[in-house]
Amino acid sequence: MVNDKMYELGSKRSVIREIFEYAKKRASEIGSENIFDFSIGNPSVPAPDCVNETLIDLIKNENSVKLHGYSSAQGDASVRKIIADYINKRFGTTVSGDNIYMTTGAAAALSIVLKSVATENSEYITFAPYFTEYKVFVEATGSKLVVLPSEEKTFDMDFDALENAINENTKAVIINSPNNPSGVVYPEKSIIRLSEILKKYSEKYNHIIYLIADEPYRELVYDGIDVPYPICYYDNTFVCYSYSKSLSLPGERIGYICVSDRMENWQTHYAAVCGAGRALGYVCATTLFQFLAAKCVDKTSDVSIYKKNRDMLYNALSEYGYECVHPDGAFYLFMKALEDDAYAFCEKAKKYELLLVPGDDFGCPGYVRIAYCVQPSQIERALPSFKKLIEEYNK
């Protein structure tokens, strides 16, 4: 007898993965150059030169036993110190290596943090649109995900909805900025307002309401937009970071948790993070890529290519008559479907070999996500199909 919930998760892929697998099948039938796959957030920009150079140097010159052996469960101490020092230099914080826990990507980081603070009847709040797997991660702890709307035009947080939703069971608010799938970056004034609300209700209910910041897209911002660092605004913050997007390393699964040193009883919380990592089996993130992350801690891939893609796609689709949320970061465009049923819209788009993701699983029915982390030539070739699609609806 298997666990019914785990069977349900394992026997049905996420909608993103379903379309991604369909794309591979369709490419084998008509050629990859004839389909326009905008389904999955797989970086199309190569990793920066420092990645391959560092890997070669490590393999040639580092002790093999050290390089491929176990690190400490929470990560190599020297790596954690380098990351903490970089955070402090960049954001003016005062964390140490003892605030850093190395993880196999942001998914593991989120799962660990959620597990570390979950208690009976815990509720976690997030804002739609949200990354689809939040619900999976939260429910795996026995907790409930409460999804709130965002502001209709800006897709900023709806603070009235937040104040109405917070209750004695609220454990944390999860934010994702730059956001997947909208590309929206929360401005400083919003982070300040959020912090004030969390302080207010932490005092009202006499327990900490945490802020969990999911930040794999932090480096992917355009036009000089600033992404506020949440630890600088709210003491009881966990930051979950991944190098998957910043260094174009999604398949290597390397990231970290930063437990704010200004968190109340932070040492206890860090120990709980270590305990959750142990319970979930997320100990000793890949040692080779821990050392690589430390060597490339201040490097990023060439995000100018994503900006070029964003501008080309957003400007053209807006000109054709599509209604799009302007993305300031990440590499996704969130667009209103041309009918209420986004699934039906995505099926019609397949007639033109446009593979888009319906927004329902992101908490926003009626929208679709377009992942523009593709070669610019794919966007150029896809634009006539987008135009034909809207012309079909306008007839």
C-alpha positions as CSV (number, residue, x, y, z in Angstrom):
1,M,0.0,0.0,0.0
2,V,1.6,3.3,-1.0
3,N,1.0,6.8,0.3
4,D,-1.9,8.1,-1.8
5,K,-0.7,11.7,-1.7
6,M,2.8,10.7,-2.9
7,Y,1.2,8.5,-5.6
8,E,-0.8,11.5,-6.8
9,L,2.3,13.7,-7.0
10,G,4.4,11.1,-8.7
11,S,1.8,9.9,-11.3
12,K,1.0,13.3,-12.5
13,R,3.6,15.9,-13.6
14,S,3.3,19.6,-12.9
15,V,1.6,21.4,-15.8
16,I,5.0,22.9,-16.7
17,R,6.7,19.5,-16.9
18,E,3.7,18.1,-19.0
19,I,4.2,20.8,-21.6
20,F,8.0,20.5,-21.5
21,E,7.6,16.7,-22.2
22,Y,5.1,17.4,-25.0
23,A,7.6,19.8,-26.5
24,K,10.2,17.1,-26.6
25,K,7.8,14.7,-28.3
26,R,6.6,17.3,-30.8
27,A,10.2,18.3,-31.6
28,S,11.0,14.7,-32.5
29,E,8.0,14.7,-34.9
30,I,8.5,18.0,-36.8
31,G,11.9,19.2,-35.7
32,S,12.8,21.5,-32.8
33,E,13.2,24.5,-35.1
34,N,9.5,24.2,-35.9
35,I,8.1,24.5,-32.4
36,F,8.2,27.4,-30.0
37,D,8.7,26.0,-26.6
38,F,8.2,28.6,-23.9
39,S,7.3,26.1,-21.1
40,I,10.2,25.7,-18.7
41,G,12.6,28.1,-16.9
42,N,15.7,26.5,-18.2
43,P,18.5,29.1,-18.6
44,S,19.5,29.6,-22.3
45,V,22.5,31.8,-21.5
46,P,25.7,29.9,-20.9
47,A,27.3,29.8,-17.5
48,P,30.0,32.5,-17.1
49,D,33.5,31.6,-18.0
50,C,34.5,31.4,-14.3
51,V,32.3,28.3,-14.0
52,N,34.2,26.1,-16.4
53,E,37.5,27.6,-15.5
54,T,36.9,27.0,-11.8
55,L,35.8,23.4,-12.4
56,I,38.9,22.7,-14.4
57,D,41.1,24.3,-11.8
58,L,39.4,22.4,-8.9
59,I,39.6,19.1,-10.7
60,K,43.3,19.6,-11.7
61,N,44.6,21.1,-8.5
62,E,42.4,20.2,-5.6
63,N,42.7,17.1,-3.5
64,S,40.3,14.5,-5.0
65,V,39.2,13.1,-1.7
66,K,38.3,16.5,-0.4
67,L,36.6,17.6,-3.7
68,H,34.3,14.5,-4.0
69,G,34.0,13.6,-0.4
70,Y,31.4,14.6,2.3
71,S,31.4,18.1,3.6
72,S,29.9,19.0,6.9
73,A,26.2,18.3,6.9
74,Q,25.4,22.1,6.7
75,G,28.1,22.7,4.1
76,D,31.9,23.3,4.1
77,A,32.8,25.9,6.7
78,S,35.1,27.9,4.3
79,V,32.4,28.0,1.6
80,R,29.8,29.2,4.1
81,K,32.1,32.0,5.3
82,I,32.9,33.2,1.8
83,I,29.1,33.4,1.0
84,A,28.4,35.2,4.3
85,D,31.2,37.7,3.7
86,Y,29.8,38.4,0.2
87,I,26.3,38.9,1.6
88,N,27.6,41.4,4.2
89,K,29.7,43.3,1.6
90,R,26.8,43.6,-0.8
91,F,23.9,44.3,1.6
92,G,25.6,45.7,4.7
93,T,24.4,42.8,6.9
94,T,26.4,41.0,9.7
95,V,25.8,37.3,9.1
96,S,28.5,34.7,9.5
97,G,29.1,31.3,8.1
98,D,27.2,29.9,11.0
99,N,24.0,31.5,9.4
100,I,24.5,29.7,6.1
101,Y,23.2,26.2,5.3
102,M,24.2,24.9,1.9
103,T,21.4,23.2,-0.1
104,T,20.7,21.3,-3.3
105,G,19.0,24.3,-4.8
106,A,16.2,26.6,-3.7
107,A,13.6,23.8,-3.7
108,A,15.6,22.0,-0.9
109,A,16.1,25.4,0.8
110,L,12.4,26.1,0.9
111,S,11.5,22.6,2.0
112,I,14.0,22.7,4.9
113,V,12.9,26.1,6.1
114,L,9.2,25.2,6.0
115,K,9.9,22.0,7.9
116,S,12.1,23.8,10.4
117,V,9.3,26.0,11.7
118,A,6.1,24.0,11.0
119,T,4.0,23.2,14.0
120,E,0.5,21.8,14.4
121,N,-2.1,23.7,12.2
122,S,0.6,25.9,10.7
123,E,-0.5,28.1,7.8
124,Y,1.8,29.8,5.2
125,I,0.7,32.8,3.2
126,T,1.8,33.6,-0.3
127,F,0.5,35.9,-3.1
128,A,-0.7,34.8,-6.5
129,P,0.8,34.3,-8.9
130,Y,3.2,32.0,-7.0
131,F,5.6,29.2,-8.0
132,T,3.4,26.1,-8.3
133,E,5.5,23.8,-6.0
134,Y,4.9,26.0,-2.9
135,K,1.7,24.1,-2.3
136,V,3.6,20.8,-2.6
137,F,6.3,21.9,-0.2
138,V,4.0,23.4,2.4
139,E,1.5,20.4,2.4
140,A,4.5,18.0,2.8
141,T,5.0,19.5,6.3
142,G,1.3,18.9,7.2
143,S,0.6,22.6,6.9
144,K,-1.8,24.7,4.8
145,L,-0.9,27.2,2.0
146,V,-3.1,30.3,2.0
147,V,-3.0,32.0,-1.4
148,L,-3.9,35.7,-1.5
149,P,-4.5,37.9,-4.5
150,S,-2.0,40.5,-5.8
151,E,-2.9,44.1,-6.8
152,E,-4.7,43.8,-10.2
153,K,-2.5,46.1,-12.3
154,T,0.9,46.1,-10.6
155,F,0.9,42.5,-9.2
156,D,2.3,43.9,-6.0
157,M,1.2,42.4,-2.7
158,D,-2.4,43.1,-1.6
159,F,-1.8,44.3,1.9
160,D,-5.5,44.6,2.8
161,A,-6.0,40.9,1.9
162,L,-2.9,40.0,4.0
163,E,-4.2,41.7,7.1
164,N,-7.5,40.0,6.7
165,A,-5.8,36.6,6.3
166,I,-3.3,36.6,9.1
167,N,-4.4,34.7,12.1
168,E,-3.0,32.8,15.1
169,N,-2.0,29.9,12.9
170,T,0.0,32.0,10.5
171,K,3.6,30.7,10.5
172,A,5.2,32.7,7.7
173,V,4.7,34.7,4.5
174,I,6.5,33.4,1.5
175,I,7.6,36.0,-1.1
176,N,9.3,35.6,-4.5
177,S,10.9,38.7,-6.0
178,P,11.7,38.8,-8.9
179,N,8.6,36.7,-9.2
180,N,8.0,33.5,-11.1
181,P,5.8,33.7,-13.1
182,S,5.1,37.5,-13.4
183,G,8.7,38.9,-13.4
184,V,7.5,41.6,-10.9
185,V,10.0,43.0,-8.4
186,Y,8.6,44.1,-5.1
187,P,9.7,47.7,-4.5
188,E,11.3,48.8,-1.2
189,K,8.1,50.5,0.0
190,S,6.3,47.2,-0.3
191,I,8.9,45.3,1.7
192,I,8.8,48.0,4.4
193,R,5.0,47.7,4.6
194,L,5.1,44.0,4.7
195,S,7.7,44.1,7.5
196,E,5.5,46.5,9.5
197,I,2.5,44.1,9.2
198,L,4.5,41.1,10.2
199,K,5.8,42.9,13.3
200,K,2.3,44.1,14.2
201,Y,0.8,40.6,14.0
202,S,3.7,38.9,15.6
203,E,3.1,41.1,18.6
204,K,-0.7,40.6,18.5
205,Y,-0.4,36.8,18.5
206,N,2.7,36.7,20.7
207,H,4.7,34.5,18.3
208,I,7.0,35.1,15.4
209,I,5.5,35.3,12.0
210,Y,8.5,34.6,9.7
211,L,9.3,36.0,6.3
212,I,10.6,33.4,3.8
213,A,12.2,35.0,0.8
214,D,12.6,32.7,-2.2
215,E,15.3,34.4,-4.3
216,P,16.6,32.3,-7.2
217,Y,16.0,35.2,-9.6
218,R,17.7,38.0,-7.6
219,E,20.4,38.7,-10.1
220,L,18.0,38.7,-13.1
221,V,16.8,42.3,-13.1
222,Y,16.8,44.9,-15.8
223,D,16.8,48.7,-16.2
224,G,18.7,49.3,-13.0
225,I,15.8,48.0,-10.8
226,D,16.9,47.3,-7.2
227,V,15.7,44.2,-5.4
228,P,15.5,45.0,-1.6
229,Y,17.3,42.4,0.6
230,P,14.6,41.3,3.1
231,I,17.0,40.7,6.0
232,C,17.7,44.4,6.0
233,Y,14.0,45.2,6.7
234,Y,12.7,42.4,8.8
235,D,14.7,40.6,11.5
236,N,12.9,37.2,11.4
237,T,13.7,36.4,7.8
238,F,15.0,33.3,6.0
239,V,16.5,33.8,2.6
240,C,16.4,30.8,0.2
241,Y,18.9,31.3,-2.6
242,S,20.0,29.2,-5.7
243,Y,22.7,29.6,-8.2
244,S,20.5,27.9,-10.8
245,K,19.6,31.1,-12.6
246,S,22.4,33.5,-11.7
247,L,25.2,31.1,-12.9
248,S,23.0,29.1,-15.3
249,L,23.4,25.9,-13.3
250,P,19.9,24.5,-12.8
251,G,21.0,20.9,-13.2
252,E,23.7,21.2,-10.6
253,R,21.3,22.0,-7.7
254,I,23.4,24.2,-5.5
255,G,22.1,27.0,-3.2
256,Y,21.8,28.0,0.4
257,I,19.7,29.2,3.3
258,C,20.6,32.3,5.1
259,V,19.1,32.6,8.6
260,S,19.2,36.2,9.7
261,D,21.5,36.8,12.6
262,R,18.9,39.4,13.8
263,M,16.3,36.7,14.1
264,E,15.0,36.1,17.7
265,N,17.0,33.1,19.0
266,W,18.7,32.6,15.6
267,Q,21.0,29.9,16.9
268,T,17.9,27.8,17.8
269,H,16.4,28.4,14.4
270,Y,19.7,27.5,12.6
271,A,19.8,24.3,14.6
272,A,16.2,23.6,13.5
273,V,17.2,24.1,9.9
274,C,20.0,21.6,10.4
275,G,17.5,19.2,12.0
276,A,15.1,19.6,9.1
277,G,17.8,19.1,6.6
278,R,18.7,15.9,8.4
279,A,15.1,14.7,8.6
280,L,14.6,15.3,4.9
281,G,17.9,13.9,3.8
282,Y,19.2,17.2,2.5
283,V,22.6,17.1,4.1
284,C,26.0,17.7,2.4
285,A,25.0,19.5,-0.8
286,T,27.3,18.5,-3.6
287,T,30.8,19.3,-2.5
288,L,32.3,20.1,-5.8
289,F,29.7,22.8,-6.5
290,Q,30.0,24.2,-3.0
291,F,33.6,25.0,-3.8
292,L,32.6,26.3,-7.2
293,A,29.9,28.6,-5.7
294,A,32.5,30.0,-3.4
295,K,34.9,30.8,-6.2
296,C,32.2,32.4,-8.4
297,V,30.2,34.0,-5.6
298,D,30.2,37.5,-7.2
299,K,29.7,36.4,-10.9
300,T,26.5,36.1,-13.0
301,S,25.6,35.0,-16.4
302,D,25.0,37.6,-19.2
303,V,21.5,38.7,-18.4
304,S,21.5,41.3,-21.1
305,I,20.4,38.5,-23.5
306,Y,17.3,38.0,-21.3
307,K,16.6,41.8,-21.4
308,K,16.8,41.7,-25.2
309,N,14.3,38.8,-25.3
310,R,12.0,40.6,-22.8
311,D,11.9,43.8,-24.8
312,M,11.4,42.1,-28.1
313,L,8.6,39.9,-26.8
314,Y,6.8,42.4,-24.5
315,N,6.9,45.2,-27.2
316,A,5.7,43.0,-30.0
317,L,2.9,41.3,-28.0
318,S,1.7,44.6,-26.6
319,E,1.6,46.0,-30.1
320,Y,-0.4,43.0,-31.4
321,G,-3.0,43.7,-28.6
322,Y,-2.1,41.2,-25.9
323,E,-2.3,42.4,-22.3
324,C,1.0,41.7,-20.5
325,V,2.4,42.3,-17.1
326,H,5.7,44.3,-17.5
327,P,8.5,42.1,-16.1
328,D,11.3,43.9,-14.3
329,G,13.2,40.7,-13.6
330,A,13.3,36.9,-14.0
331,F,12.8,35.6,-17.5
332,Y,9.0,35.2,-17.7
333,L,6.2,37.1,-19.3
334,F,2.8,36.8,-17.7
335,M,0.1,37.5,-20.3
336,K,-3.7,37.5,-20.2
337,A,-5.2,34.7,-22.2
338,L,-7.6,35.7,-25.0
339,E,-10.4,33.8,-23.3
340,D,-11.3,33.0,-19.7
341,D,-10.1,29.4,-19.9
342,A,-6.3,29.6,-20.1
343,Y,-6.1,25.9,-20.8
344,A,-8.3,26.2,-23.8
345,F,-6.2,29.2,-25.0
346,C,-3.0,27.2,-24.6
347,E,-4.5,24.3,-26.6
348,K,-5.4,26.7,-29.4
349,A,-1.9,28.2,-29.3
350,K,-0.6,24.7,-30.0
351,K,-2.1,25.0,-33.5
352,Y,0.6,27.5,-34.2
353,E,3.2,25.4,-32.3
354,L,3.3,27.9,-29.4
355,L,3.8,26.1,-26.2
356,L,2.6,28.2,-23.2
357,V,1.8,27.4,-19.6
358,P,-1.7,28.2,-18.3
359,G,-1.7,30.3,-15.2
360,D,-4.2,28.3,-13.1
361,D,-1.6,26.4,-11.2
362,F,0.2,29.7,-10.4
363,G,-3.1,30.8,-8.8
364,C,-4.1,33.1,-11.7
365,P,-6.7,31.6,-14.0
366,G,-7.0,33.5,-17.2
367,Y,-3.3,34.1,-17.6
368,V,-0.4,32.3,-19.3
369,R,3.3,32.2,-18.6
370,I,5.8,32.6,-21.3
371,A,9.4,31.6,-20.4
372,Y,11.6,33.7,-22.6
373,C,14.9,32.1,-21.5
374,V,15.3,31.0,-25.1
375,Q,17.5,32.0,-28.1
376,P,16.5,35.4,-29.5
377,S,16.0,33.7,-32.8
378,Q,13.2,31.6,-31.4
379,I,11.3,34.7,-30.3
380,E,11.8,36.3,-33.8
381,R,10.4,33.2,-35.5
382,A,7.5,32.8,-33.0
383,L,6.2,36.4,-33.3
384,P,4.3,35.8,-36.5
385,S,2.5,32.8,-34.8
386,F,1.5,35.0,-31.9
387,K,0.1,37.5,-34.4
388,K,-1.9,34.8,-36.2
389,L,-3.2,33.6,-32.9
390,I,-4.6,36.9,-31.9
391,E,-6.0,37.5,-35.4
392,E,-7.9,34.3,-35.1
393,Y,-9.5,35.5,-31.9
394,N,-10.3,38.9,-33.4
395,K,-12.2,37.4,-36.3
